[in-house]
Amino acid sequence: MKIGIIIETKEYEKAWNAFRFAVTAKKQGHETKVFLMGEAVECEGLTHEKYNVDEQLRKYTDDGGEILACGTCIKSRHLENSMEVCPISTMVDCVNMVVWADKMVTF
């Protein structure tokens, strides 16, 4: 199954669970794509002693998971040069992900 995941939060536990979901879906053999929107574009490098978001994000990408990030959200936070695993994307990319997916999940 093709699963699209939209993440809109940088709240530690919610973002951590979103990426855990993405990792698990990949491990079960599903095709997945993640789109970061709003404050979620700040998830790269986000760590917490209990909910290490960056660790789950890296597990996802290390397993071949694709992450897209809202360019407008990145630019509004002046993060254009600090993103390693999240390429700048557009709403067109988000819409294309929704069209591509069999199922969508939003965190």
Secondary structure in CASP SS format (residue, H / E / C, confidence):
PFRMAT SS
TARGET T0000
AUTHOR 0000-0000-0000
METHOD secondary structure of the structure
MODEL  1
M C 1.00
K E 1.00
I E 1.00
G E 1.00
I E 1.00
I E 1.00
I E 1.00
E C 1.00
T C 1.00
K C 1.00
E C 1.00
Y H 1.00
E H 1.00
K H 1.00
A H 1.00
W H 1.00
N H 1.00
A H 1.00
F H 1.00
R H 1.00
F H 1.00
A H 1.00
V H 1.00
T H 1.00
A H 1.00
K H 1.00
K H 1.00
Q C 1.00
G C 1.00
H C 1.00
E E 1.00
T E 1.00
K E 1.00
V E 1.00
F E 1.00
L E 1.00
M C 1.00
G H 1.00
E H 1.00
A H 1.00
V H 1.00
E H 1.00
C C 1.00
E C 1.00
G C 1.00
L C 1.00
T C 1.00
H C 1.00
E C 1.00
K C 1.00
Y C 1.00
N C 1.00
V H 1.00
D H 1.00
E H 1.00
Q H 1.00
L H 1.00
R H 1.00
K H 1.00
Y H 1.00
T H 1.00
D H 1.00
D C 1.00
G C 1.00
G C 1.00
E E 1.00
I E 1.00
L E 1.00
A E 1.00
C E 1.00
G H 1.00
T H 1.00
C H 1.00
I H 1.00
K H 1.00
S H 1.00
R C 1.00
H C 1.00
L C 1.00
E C 1.00
N C 1.00
S C 1.00
M C 1.00
E C 1.00
V C 1.00
C C 1.00
P C 1.00
I E 1.00
S E 1.00
T C 1.00
M H 1.00
V H 1.00
D H 1.00
C H 1.00
V H 1.00
N H 1.00
M H 1.00
V H 1.00
V H 1.00
W H 1.00
A C 1.00
D C 1.00
K E 1.00
M E 1.00
V E 1.00
T E 1.00
F C 1.00
END
